[in-house]
Amino acid sequence: MVLTVGDRVEVGGNRGTIKYIGNVEGYDGEWIGIDWDNPERGKHDGFLKGKRYFQANSAKSGSFIRSNVVNRGKNLLEEMNNRYINYKQFDKVEFGSKNVDLANMAKIYKKQNNLWELRVIAVDNMKVARAPPTTCALFICCTELNLYNNLLSKWCNLLDILCFFPSLRFLIAGHNYMEREMKSVVDKQIVSAPISTLALGECHIDESTARQIMYFFPHVREIHLDRNDLKCFNPGEYGHSLESIDLEGNPINNFANLHVLSTLPNLRNLNLTNCGLQHIYMPDGVRFNSLSSLNIKGNPVKDKQWISELAKFPKLERLCYSYPDNLSVDSGIDLREIVIASIPQLKFLGNSEINSVERNSAEMRFLNKFGASPVAEENRTIVERLIKVHGKPNDLPLMSCDGMGLLKLRLSYEGKIMERSLPGTITVQKLIGIVGRLFHLDARKISLQVYDYHGFVMNLDKPLRSLDFYSLSDEDTIYASVTIASACLLLAAKIEEDELVKTRDVVNVAYSILHPRAPILQIDDELWTLRTSLSRMEYIVLRLLKFRLAVENPHKYLLHYISSLMHWYPHEFTKFNIGAISFIILRDAHVNPDWVLSHSPQTIAIVCLAVALRITKVSIDVRWYSVFYSSMTKSKLRRLEDELVTLVLKR
């Protein structure tokens, strides 16, 4: 095979792209100029001894080597044989510092020996560079092909490979540095295979190439073009079947470059994570009428206009966003509440569902915050809509302090409220003492929270600070937080729909613990006062949690991962009971809820399964975790395994 400029090659485990073939002054023979993927692998940028031979991507990513040391890659059939038939390399797997033997793998290898019966073919991270020989039979059973991170560079080679897969539905070909504009493609015949999902992330694709891709793959409904060189994406007349588009990590910068996507009649999902968007503006006629899910996390938007602009999407039900560092939000209302109040059709925000309680609360707070006359122009449409639902906002004017600069505050504990006029210069520590004396409480166990008429909750957690530091106003209510635990217990029962836990039961238990020598509460005014106080405290806890009550658990992911691996390793999973051990580890991991909540549920599930495999001394493909969760790496997994063992299992 003759090397040409643009080919992808490998030398000593390092990969690069050929940028020059020819003579180099001062040296005999033919040389290959390579631009390495590793920016520190080379010695120069293609400029040597006063002459420019090629332009490398980095100052030290270029070098010259001889052609005889270059690995030019292999055809697909050769690499399939290496992966599925020449399997001796997988009889032992290095696991940490130990070599683990894979037992009873003959059954699996026997199934893999017939390549033409495989439904899923994964030759990722290998050296595929071209199609099989023309005499090779078609892989008519295969519906999913994984060519991630190979040595493909010319589109003609990829299209030739697809001719051998007439039934293919899922194609993963990311991390192959492809040529621009498909210059190698001569035959303009479209791909006949019914490919519905196409993943081409990190392939150096530009706008022109992306448009041609849509021509060659007319059946695609889901396309992943993440981390390419796209400043815009216009599928043109070939994109009418698209339902999901992933443009994460592309330098889009301006949302106007994507307005053309609003014409796609079936587009439902759009991922714009880390695309550098600073403004989102929708002119008249641009509505994305079918879009139901949008991800704009990691974009440095400069104002809150994007919220009202997204409200123009008539079917937007799911939105993922991150709080911009440079975005200021009015005190007393959270950005999440502004988004919920502004987009009435929204059902999911982030990873949590928006229930009716959270929506009503957010809308009323928005109305009370921004609905007072005069209404700002950017909020007018939202306020008018909310007034039709909730009525006009209540005017709650601030009362001024006369004379000595006293604050008229309400101190609350167990439903009992006492009003006191206190100077703004009094410290939190002294206020705790006053609360302890008024309600006969141990001052050492008291913490205070203030709740203003806007619904804003704030901890008074700095004992030496004065009340003026917290900018308190008249009629604010300060709560002694010994009743917060009761409210949390009652909320937990409601979230889990536990009908056995009643409000009265929580009140009685809490009262008996706090007042062990007092008689049992009777059904009287005191009981109803405590119930009212507990209900009010529930609302405060909800505010503190920002109504984020729905936490996605890792159990379903762990069950999915176990089921998938059991299909390939049934003997090992049955003999060592790996599934049960994994769930036991997951249960024990919740001893440290901070650790569990600090990672995604997919990560927790993978770590628990990996530890179970280590305990049972069973080893499988070293990259199984990256198949389930692409962001998981070997080093990250080992670190998390050590954390789990140290923080949980050794306790």
C-alpha positions as CSV (number, residue, x, y, z in Angstrom):
1,M,0.0,0.0,0.0
2,V,1.4,3.4,-1.1
3,L,1.5,6.1,1.6
4,T,-0.2,9.4,0.6
5,V,-0.5,12.8,2.3
6,G,-3.4,12.8,4.7
7,D,-3.1,9.1,5.8
8,R,-3.2,8.2,9.4
9,V,-0.3,6.2,10.7
10,E,1.1,4.8,14.0
11,V,4.7,4.6,15.1
12,G,5.6,3.1,18.4
13,G,2.1,3.6,19.9
14,N,2.0,7.3,18.8
15,R,-0.4,8.3,16.1
16,G,-0.2,11.1,13.6
17,T,-1.2,12.4,10.1
18,I,1.1,12.4,7.1
19,K,1.6,16.0,6.0
20,Y,4.6,15.6,3.7
21,I,6.3,12.9,1.6
22,G,9.6,13.6,-0.2
23,N,13.2,14.7,0.1
24,V,14.6,16.7,3.0
25,E,17.7,18.9,2.3
26,G,20.8,17.6,3.9
27,Y,19.5,14.0,4.2
28,D,19.4,11.1,1.8
29,G,16.3,9.3,0.6
30,E,12.6,9.8,1.0
31,W,11.2,11.1,4.3
32,I,7.7,11.1,5.8
33,G,6.6,14.3,7.5
34,I,4.2,13.6,10.3
35,D,2.0,15.9,12.4
36,W,1.6,13.9,15.7
37,D,-1.5,13.9,17.8
38,N,0.7,14.4,20.8
39,P,1.8,18.0,20.6
40,E,5.1,17.1,22.4
41,R,5.9,14.1,20.4
42,G,7.8,15.9,17.5
43,K,10.7,18.3,17.3
44,H,9.4,21.2,15.1
45,D,6.3,22.5,13.3
46,G,7.4,21.4,9.8
47,F,10.0,24.1,9.4
48,L,13.5,22.7,9.3
49,K,16.8,24.4,8.5
50,G,15.3,27.5,6.9
51,K,12.7,25.6,4.8
52,R,9.0,25.0,5.4
53,Y,8.0,21.5,4.4
54,F,4.5,21.4,6.1
55,Q,2.6,23.2,8.8
56,A,2.0,21.2,12.0
57,N,-0.7,21.9,14.5
58,S,1.7,22.7,17.3
59,A,5.2,24.1,17.7
60,K,6.7,20.6,18.5
61,S,4.2,18.2,17.0
62,G,6.1,17.6,13.7
63,S,8.9,15.4,12.7
64,F,10.4,13.4,9.9
65,I,10.7,9.6,9.9
66,R,11.5,6.8,7.4
67,S,8.6,5.0,5.8
68,N,9.8,1.5,6.9
69,V,8.9,2.2,10.5
70,V,5.4,3.4,9.8
71,N,2.4,1.2,10.7
72,R,-0.1,2.0,7.9
73,G,-3.0,0.2,9.5
74,K,-4.9,-2.9,8.4
75,N,-8.1,-3.8,6.7
76,L,-11.3,-4.4,8.7
77,L,-11.3,-8.1,8.3
78,E,-7.7,-8.5,9.6
79,E,-8.6,-6.4,12.7
80,M,-11.8,-8.4,13.3
81,N,-9.8,-11.6,13.3
82,N,-7.4,-10.0,15.8
83,R,-10.2,-9.0,18.1
84,Y,-12.5,-12.0,17.9
85,I,-10.5,-15.0,16.7
86,N,-6.9,-14.5,17.7
87,Y,-8.0,-14.3,21.3
88,K,-5.0,-15.7,23.2
89,Q,-4.1,-12.2,24.3
90,F,-7.2,-12.1,26.3
91,D,-6.6,-15.4,28.3
92,K,-4.9,-13.2,30.9
93,V,-5.7,-9.8,32.0
94,E,-3.6,-7.6,34.3
95,F,-5.7,-6.3,37.2
96,G,-3.8,-4.0,39.4
97,S,-0.6,-5.8,40.3
98,K,-2.0,-9.3,39.6
99,N,-2.4,-11.3,36.4
100,V,-5.9,-12.8,36.4
101,D,-6.8,-15.9,34.3
102,L,-10.1,-15.8,32.4
103,A,-11.7,-19.2,33.0
104,N,-14.4,-20.9,30.9
105,M,-14.1,-18.5,28.0
106,A,-14.2,-21.2,25.3
107,K,-18.0,-20.9,25.0
108,I,-17.8,-17.2,24.2
109,Y,-14.9,-17.5,21.9
110,K,-16.8,-20.2,20.0
111,K,-19.6,-17.8,19.3
112,Q,-17.2,-15.2,18.2
113,N,-15.4,-17.4,15.7
114,N,-18.0,-17.0,13.1
115,L,-17.7,-13.3,12.3
116,W,-20.6,-13.3,9.9
117,E,-23.1,-14.2,12.7
118,L,-22.1,-11.3,15.0
119,R,-24.8,-8.7,15.5
120,V,-22.5,-6.2,17.2
121,I,-18.9,-5.8,15.9
122,A,-16.6,-3.7,18.1
123,V,-13.1,-3.0,16.7
124,D,-12.6,0.3,18.6
125,N,-9.1,1.5,19.5
126,M,-7.5,-0.7,16.9
127,K,-5.8,0.0,13.5
128,V,-8.5,-0.2,10.9
129,A,-7.6,1.9,7.9
130,R,-9.5,0.4,4.9
131,A,-12.2,-2.0,3.8
132,P,-12.0,-5.8,3.7
133,P,-10.9,-7.5,0.4
134,T,-13.6,-7.4,-2.3
135,T,-13.9,-11.2,-1.9
136,C,-15.1,-10.9,1.7
137,A,-18.7,-11.9,2.3
138,L,-21.2,-9.4,3.5
139,F,-21.9,-9.1,7.3
140,I,-25.6,-9.3,6.9
141,C,-26.3,-10.0,10.6
142,C,-24.4,-7.0,12.0
143,T,-26.6,-4.1,13.0
144,E,-24.0,-2.2,15.1
145,L,-20.4,-1.3,14.2
146,N,-17.9,0.4,16.4
147,L,-14.9,1.9,14.6
148,Y,-13.9,4.4,17.3
149,N,-10.3,5.6,17.4
150,N,-8.8,3.7,14.4
151,L,-6.6,4.9,11.5
152,L,-9.3,5.9,9.1
153,S,-8.7,9.2,7.4
154,K,-10.4,9.1,4.0
155,W,-14.1,9.1,3.6
156,C,-13.9,6.7,0.6
157,N,-12.5,4.0,2.9
158,L,-15.3,4.4,5.4
159,L,-17.9,4.3,2.7
160,D,-16.3,1.2,1.2
161,I,-16.4,-0.5,4.6
162,L,-20.2,0.3,5.0
163,C,-20.8,-1.5,1.7
164,F,-20.1,-4.8,3.6
165,F,-22.8,-4.1,6.2
166,P,-26.2,-4.0,4.4
167,S,-28.2,-4.2,7.7
168,L,-26.3,-1.7,9.8
169,R,-28.3,0.6,12.0
170,F,-25.7,2.1,14.4
171,L,-22.3,3.3,13.4
172,I,-19.7,4.7,15.8
173,A,-16.7,6.2,14.0
174,G,-15.6,8.9,16.3
175,H,-12.0,9.9,16.9
176,N,-10.9,9.2,13.4
177,Y,-9.3,12.4,11.9
178,M,-11.1,12.6,8.6
179,E,-10.2,14.6,5.5
180,R,-12.0,17.8,4.7
181,E,-14.8,18.0,2.1
182,M,-14.7,14.3,1.2
183,K,-12.2,14.9,-1.6
184,S,-11.4,11.2,-1.9
185,V,-15.0,10.2,-2.7
186,V,-15.6,9.8,-6.4
187,D,-18.8,7.7,-6.4
188,K,-21.7,9.9,-5.1
189,Q,-23.9,6.9,-4.4
190,I,-25.6,7.2,-1.0
191,V,-25.2,4.6,1.8
192,S,-27.8,1.9,1.3
193,A,-27.7,0.5,4.9
194,P,-30.5,1.8,7.1
195,I,-28.2,3.6,9.5
196,S,-30.3,5.6,12.0
197,T,-27.7,6.5,14.5
198,L,-24.3,8.0,13.4
199,A,-21.5,9.0,15.8
200,L,-18.7,11.1,14.3
201,G,-17.3,13.0,17.3
202,E,-13.7,14.3,17.2
203,C,-13.3,13.8,13.4
204,H,-12.2,17.3,12.4
205,I,-15.4,17.8,10.5
206,D,-16.2,21.3,9.1
207,E,-19.5,22.8,7.9
208,S,-19.1,21.7,4.3
209,T,-18.2,18.1,5.2
210,A,-21.1,17.9,7.7
211,R,-23.5,18.9,4.9
212,Q,-22.1,16.2,2.6
213,I,-22.4,13.6,5.4
214,M,-26.2,14.2,5.5
215,Y,-26.3,13.5,1.7
216,F,-24.6,10.1,2.1
217,F,-26.6,9.1,5.2
218,P,-30.2,9.9,4.3
219,H,-31.7,7.5,6.9
220,V,-30.0,9.1,10.0
221,R,-32.3,10.2,12.8
222,E,-29.7,10.7,15.5
223,I,-26.3,12.3,14.7
224,H,-23.4,13.0,17.0
225,L,-20.9,15.6,15.7
226,D,-19.5,16.6,19.1
227,R,-16.0,18.2,19.5
228,N,-15.5,18.9,15.8
229,D,-14.7,22.2,14.1
230,L,-18.3,23.3,13.4
231,K,-19.2,27.0,13.7
232,C,-22.7,26.2,12.3
233,F,-24.6,23.1,11.1
234,N,-27.0,23.2,8.2
235,P,-28.1,19.7,7.1
236,G,-30.1,21.3,4.3
237,E,-32.7,19.3,2.5
238,Y,-31.2,16.0,3.7
239,G,-31.9,16.6,7.4
240,H,-35.7,16.3,7.5
241,S,-35.4,12.9,9.2
242,L,-33.2,14.2,12.0
243,E,-34.7,13.8,15.5
244,S,-31.6,14.2,17.7
245,I,-28.4,16.4,17.1
246,D,-25.4,16.5,19.3
247,L,-23.1,19.5,18.7
248,E,-21.3,19.5,22.1
249,G,-17.9,21.1,22.2
250,N,-18.1,22.8,18.8
251,P,-17.2,26.6,18.5
252,I,-20.7,27.6,17.6
253,N,-20.5,30.9,19.7
254,N,-23.6,32.4,18.3
255,F,-27.0,30.7,18.5
256,A,-28.0,32.6,15.4
257,N,-25.8,30.1,13.5
258,L,-28.3,27.4,14.4
259,H,-31.5,29.1,13.5
260,V,-31.6,27.0,10.4
261,L,-32.3,23.9,12.5
262,S,-35.7,25.3,13.4
263,T,-36.9,24.3,10.0
264,L,-36.3,20.6,10.7
265,P,-39.8,19.2,11.3
266,N,-38.8,16.2,13.5
267,L,-36.0,17.7,15.6
268,R,-36.7,16.8,19.2
269,N,-33.3,16.7,21.0
270,L,-30.5,19.2,20.7
271,N,-27.2,19.2,22.7
272,L,-25.3,22.4,22.8
273,T,-23.1,21.8,25.8
274,N,-19.8,23.9,25.9
275,C,-20.5,25.6,22.5
276,G,-19.4,29.1,23.7
277,L,-22.9,30.6,23.5
278,Q,-23.1,34.1,25.0
279,H,-26.5,35.1,23.8
280,I,-29.6,33.2,22.8
281,Y,-32.0,35.2,20.7
282,M,-35.0,34.0,18.7
283,P,-36.3,36.3,16.0
284,D,-39.8,36.1,14.7
285,G,-40.4,33.0,12.7
286,V,-37.7,30.9,14.5
287,R,-39.6,28.6,17.0
288,F,-38.2,25.1,16.9
289,N,-41.7,23.7,16.9
290,S,-40.8,20.1,17.6
291,L,-37.9,20.5,20.0
292,S,-38.7,18.9,23.4
293,S,-35.2,18.5,24.9
294,L,-32.3,21.1,25.0
295,N,-28.9,21.0,26.8
296,I,-27.1,24.3,27.1
297,K,-24.7,23.5,30.0
298,G,-21.3,25.1,30.1
299,N,-22.1,28.1,28.0
300,P,-21.1,31.6,29.2
301,V,-24.4,33.4,28.6
302,K,-24.2,37.0,29.7
303,D,-27.8,37.8,30.7
304,K,-31.2,36.2,31.6
305,Q,-32.7,37.0,28.2
306,W,-32.1,33.4,27.2
307,I,-34.8,32.2,29.6
308,S,-37.6,34.2,28.0
309,E,-36.3,33.3,24.5
310,L,-36.5,29.6,25.3
311,A,-40.0,30.1,26.4
312,K,-40.8,30.6,22.7
313,F,-40.2,26.9,22.1
314,P,-43.8,25.5,22.2
315,K,-42.9,21.9,23.1
316,L,-39.8,22.3,25.2
317,E,-40.2,19.9,28.1
318,R,-36.7,19.1,29.2
319,L,-33.9,21.7,29.8
320,C,-30.3,21.2,31.1
321,Y,-28.3,24.3,32.0
322,S,-25.5,25.3,34.3
323,Y,-25.4,28.5,36.4
324,P,-23.2,31.0,34.6
325,D,-20.5,32.5,36.8
326,N,-21.0,36.0,35.3
327,L,-24.8,36.0,35.7
328,S,-26.3,38.0,38.5
329,V,-29.7,37.0,39.9
330,D,-31.9,39.0,42.2
331,S,-31.7,38.1,45.8
332,G,-34.8,36.3,47.2
333,I,-35.3,34.1,44.1
334,D,-33.3,31.3,42.6
335,L,-32.4,31.1,38.9
336,R,-34.2,27.7,38.8
337,E,-37.4,29.4,40.0
338,I,-37.1,32.1,37.3
339,V,-36.7,29.4,34.6
340,I,-39.6,27.4,35.8
341,A,-41.9,30.5,36.1
342,S,-40.8,31.7,32.6
343,I,-41.2,28.4,30.7
344,P,-44.7,27.0,31.5
345,Q,-44.4,23.9,29.3
346,L,-41.2,22.7,31.0
347,K,-41.5,19.4,32.8
348,F,-37.8,18.5,33.6
349,L,-35.1,20.9,34.6
350,G,-31.6,19.5,35.0
351,N,-32.0,15.9,36.2
352,S,-35.2,16.5,38.3
353,E,-38.8,16.6,37.5
354,I,-40.8,19.8,38.1
355,N,-43.8,18.9,40.2
356,S,-46.9,21.0,40.7
357,V,-45.8,22.2,44.1
358,E,-42.5,23.5,42.8
359,R,-44.1,25.1,39.8
360,N,-46.8,26.9,41.8
361,S,-44.3,28.1,44.3
362,A,-41.8,29.4,41.6
363,E,-44.6,31.2,39.7
364,M,-45.9,32.9,42.8
365,R,-42.5,34.0,43.9
366,F,-41.7,35.4,40.5
367,L,-45.0,37.2,40.5
368,N,-44.4,38.7,43.9
369,K,-40.8,39.6,43.0
370,F,-41.3,41.1,39.6
371,G,-45.0,41.8,39.3
372,A,-45.2,45.0,41.3
373,S,-45.8,48.1,39.3
374,P,-44.0,49.3,37.3
375,V,-43.2,45.9,35.6
376,A,-40.0,45.7,33.7
377,E,-40.5,45.2,30.0
378,E,-38.5,41.9,29.8
379,N,-40.9,40.5,32.5
380,R,-44.2,41.9,31.2
381,T,-45.3,38.9,29.1
382,I,-44.5,36.5,31.9
383,V,-46.2,38.6,34.6
384,E,-49.4,39.0,32.5
385,R,-49.6,35.2,32.0
386,L,-49.0,34.5,35.7
387,I,-51.7,37.1,36.8
388,K,-54.2,35.1,34.7
389,V,-53.3,32.0,36.7
390,H,-52.7,33.3,40.2
391,G,-54.2,36.7,40.2
392,K,-52.5,40.0,41.0
393,P,-49.5,39.9,43.4
394,N,-50.0,41.0,47.0
395,D,-48.3,44.3,47.8
396,L,-46.1,43.7,50.8
397,P,-44.4,47.1,51.5
398,L,-41.4,47.2,53.8
399,M,-42.0,48.9,57.1
400,S,-39.4,51.4,58.2
401,C,-38.0,51.6,61.7
402,D,-38.4,54.8,63.6
403,G,-36.3,56.4,66.3
404,M,-33.7,54.0,67.5
405,G,-33.3,51.9,64.3
406,L,-35.0,48.9,65.7
407,L,-36.0,45.8,63.7
408,K,-39.5,44.4,64.4
409,L,-38.7,40.6,64.1
410,R,-40.8,37.5,64.8
411,L,-39.1,34.7,66.7
412,S,-40.7,31.3,66.1
413,Y,-40.3,27.9,67.7
414,E,-42.8,25.0,67.6
415,G,-45.5,27.2,66.2
416,K,-45.1,29.8,69.0
417,I,-44.3,33.2,67.7
418,M,-43.1,36.1,69.8
419,E,-42.5,39.6,68.3
420,R,-39.6,41.6,69.5
421,S,-38.0,44.9,68.5
422,L,-34.3,44.4,68.4
423,P,-31.5,46.8,67.3
424,G,-29.7,45.9,64.1
425,T,-26.4,46.0,65.9
426,I,-27.1,43.0,68.1
427,T,-25.0,40.0,67.3
428,V,-26.3,36.6,66.3
429,Q,-24.7,35.1,69.4
430,K,-26.8,37.4,71.6
431,L,-29.9,36.7,69.6
432,I,-29.4,33.0,70.2
433,G,-29.3,33.7,73.9
434,I,-32.5,35.7,73.7
435,V,-34.2,32.8,71.8
436,G,-33.0,30.3,74.4
437,R,-34.4,32.3,77.3
438,L,-37.7,33.0,75.6
439,F,-38.4,29.4,74.6
440,H,-36.5,27.6,77.4
441,L,-33.9,26.0,75.1
442,D,-30.3,25.1,75.4
443,A,-28.5,27.9,73.6
444,R,-25.6,25.5,72.7
445,K,-27.9,23.5,70.5
446,I,-29.7,26.3,68.7
447,S,-29.1,27.4,65.1
448,L,-31.2,30.1,63.5
449,Q,-32.7,30.7,60.0
450,V,-34.4,33.8,58.8
451,Y,-37.3,33.7,56.4
452,D,-38.4,37.0,54.8
453,Y,-41.7,37.8,53.1
454,H,-40.2,37.0,49.6
455,G,-39.7,33.4,50.8
456,F,-35.9,33.8,50.8
457,V,-34.2,31.6,53.5
458,M,-30.8,32.4,55.0
459,N,-28.8,30.8,57.7
460,L,-27.6,33.0,60.6
461,D,-24.4,31.1,60.9
462,K,-21.9,33.8,61.9
463,P,-22.2,34.3,65.7
464,L,-20.2,37.5,65.8
465,R,-21.9,39.2,63.0
466,S,-24.7,41.8,63.6
467,L,-28.2,41.5,62.2
468,D,-27.4,44.4,59.9
469,F,-24.8,42.2,58.2
470,Y,-27.7,40.0,57.0
471,S,-29.8,42.9,55.7
472,L,-32.9,41.9,57.7
473,S,-36.1,43.8,57.4
474,D,-39.2,44.4,59.5
475,E,-41.6,41.4,59.7
476,D,-38.9,38.9,58.9
477,T,-39.3,35.6,60.8
478,I,-36.4,33.9,62.6
479,Y,-36.8,30.2,63.3
480,A,-35.0,28.1,65.9
481,S,-34.1,25.1,63.7
482,V,-34.7,22.3,66.2
483,T,-37.9,21.5,64.4
484,I,-36.2,21.2,60.9
485,A,-35.5,17.5,61.5
486,S,-39.2,16.8,62.0
487,A,-40.0,18.6,58.7
488,C,-37.3,16.6,56.9
489,L,-38.7,13.3,58.2
490,L,-42.3,14.3,57.1
491,L,-41.0,15.4,53.7
492,A,-39.1,12.2,53.2
493,A,-42.3,10.2,53.9
494,K,-44.2,12.2,51.4
495,I,-41.6,11.8,48.7
496,E,-41.5,8.1,49.2
497,E,-45.3,8.0,49.4
498,D,-45.2,6.3,52.8
499,E,-48.8,6.5,54.0
500,L,-48.0,5.1,57.4
501,V,-46.1,8.2,58.5
502,K,-48.7,10.8,59.4
503,T,-48.2,14.5,60.4
504,R,-49.6,13.8,63.8
505,D,-47.2,10.9,64.4
506,V,-44.2,13.1,63.6
507,V,-45.5,15.9,65.9
508,N,-46.1,13.5,68.8
509,V,-42.7,11.8,68.4
510,A,-40.8,15.0,68.1
511,Y,-42.6,16.6,71.0
512,S,-42.0,13.6,73.3
513,I,-38.3,13.6,72.4
514,L,-37.9,17.4,73.0
515,H,-40.1,17.2,76.2
516,P,-39.6,13.8,77.7
517,R,-41.2,14.7,81.0
518,A,-44.3,16.4,79.5
519,P,-47.6,14.6,79.1
520,I,-48.8,13.3,75.7
521,L,-50.2,16.0,73.5
522,Q,-53.9,16.3,73.4
523,I,-56.0,17.3,70.4
524,D,-56.2,21.0,71.3
525,D,-54.9,24.4,70.1
526,E,-51.3,23.5,71.0
527,L,-51.3,20.4,68.7
528,W,-52.8,22.4,65.8
529,T,-50.2,25.1,66.4
530,L,-47.4,22.6,66.1
531,R,-48.9,21.1,63.0
532,T,-49.1,24.5,61.4
533,S,-45.5,25.3,62.4
534,L,-44.4,21.9,60.9
535,S,-46.2,22.6,57.7
536,R,-44.5,26.0,57.5
537,M,-41.2,24.5,58.2
538,E,-41.7,22.0,55.4
539,Y,-42.0,24.9,53.0
540,I,-38.8,26.4,54.4
541,V,-36.9,23.1,54.0
542,L,-38.1,22.9,50.4
543,R,-36.7,26.4,49.8
544,L,-33.4,25.4,51.3
545,L,-33.2,22.4,49.0
546,K,-34.4,24.6,46.0
547,F,-37.1,22.0,45.5
548,R,-34.6,19.5,44.2
549,L,-36.1,16.4,45.7
550,A,-35.8,14.0,42.9
551,V,-32.4,12.2,43.1
552,E,-31.6,9.7,40.4
553,N,-30.4,6.5,42.0
554,P,-27.7,4.2,40.6
555,H,-29.6,1.0,41.1
556,K,-31.2,0.9,37.7
557,Y,-27.8,1.6,36.0
558,L,-26.2,-1.2,38.1
559,L,-28.9,-3.6,37.1
560,H,-28.4,-2.7,33.4
561,Y,-24.6,-3.1,33.6
562,I,-24.9,-6.5,35.3
563,S,-27.5,-7.7,32.8
564,S,-25.3,-6.7,29.9
565,L,-22.1,-8.3,31.2
566,M,-23.9,-11.4,32.3
567,H,-24.9,-12.0,28.7
568,W,-21.1,-12.4,27.8
569,Y,-19.9,-14.0,31.1
570,P,-22.9,-16.0,32.4
571,H,-20.7,-18.6,34.2
572,E,-18.6,-16.2,36.1
573,F,-21.6,-14.0,37.2
574,T,-23.6,-17.0,38.3
575,K,-20.8,-18.9,40.0
576,F,-19.5,-16.0,42.0
577,N,-22.9,-14.2,42.5
578,I,-21.4,-11.0,41.2
579,G,-24.8,-9.3,40.9
580,A,-25.7,-9.8,44.5
581,I,-22.3,-8.7,45.7
582,S,-22.5,-5.5,43.6
583,F,-25.8,-4.5,45.2
584,I,-24.5,-5.2,48.7
585,I,-21.6,-2.9,48.0
586,L,-24.0,-0.3,46.6
587,R,-26.2,-0.6,49.8
588,D,-23.1,-0.2,52.0
589,A,-21.9,2.8,50.0
590,H,-24.9,4.8,51.2
591,V,-23.3,4.8,54.6
592,N,-21.4,7.8,53.2
593,P,-24.2,9.7,51.4
594,D,-21.9,12.6,50.7
595,W,-19.7,10.4,48.6
596,V,-22.6,8.9,46.7
597,L,-24.2,12.2,46.0
598,S,-20.9,13.7,44.8
599,H,-20.8,11.5,41.8
600,S,-23.2,10.6,39.0
601,P,-25.4,7.5,39.4
602,Q,-23.7,5.9,36.4
603,T,-20.3,6.4,38.1
604,I,-21.4,4.9,41.4
605,A,-22.9,1.8,39.6
606,I,-19.7,1.2,37.7
607,V,-17.5,1.6,40.8
608,C,-19.6,-0.9,42.8
609,L,-19.5,-3.4,40.0
610,A,-15.7,-3.0,39.5
611,V,-15.1,-3.5,43.3
612,A,-17.3,-6.7,43.2
613,L,-15.2,-8.0,40.3
614,R,-12.0,-7.3,42.3
615,I,-13.4,-9.1,45.3
616,T,-14.4,-12.2,43.3
617,K,-11.1,-12.0,41.3
618,V,-13.0,-12.1,38.0
619,S,-11.6,-10.1,35.2
620,I,-13.2,-9.1,31.9
621,D,-12.3,-6.7,29.1
622,V,-10.3,-3.9,30.7
623,R,-12.4,-1.3,28.9
624,W,-15.9,-2.5,29.8
625,Y,-16.6,0.6,31.9
626,S,-16.0,3.0,29.0
627,V,-18.6,1.2,26.9
628,F,-21.2,2.0,29.6
629,Y,-20.0,5.5,30.5
630,S,-17.7,7.2,28.0
631,S,-16.3,9.7,30.5
632,M,-14.9,6.9,32.7
633,T,-11.2,6.2,32.5
634,K,-9.0,3.6,34.0
635,S,-7.2,6.0,36.3
636,K,-10.5,7.6,37.5
637,L,-12.0,4.2,38.1
638,R,-9.1,3.1,40.2
639,R,-9.2,6.3,42.3
640,L,-12.9,5.9,42.9
641,E,-12.5,2.2,43.9
642,D,-9.9,3.3,46.5
643,E,-12.2,6.0,47.8
644,L,-15.1,3.5,48.1
645,V,-12.9,1.0,50.0
646,T,-11.4,3.7,52.2
647,L,-14.5,5.7,53.0
648,V,-17.1,2.9,53.2
649,L,-15.9,-0.7,53.2
650,K,-13.2,-0.2,55.9
651,R,-15.6,1.5,58.3
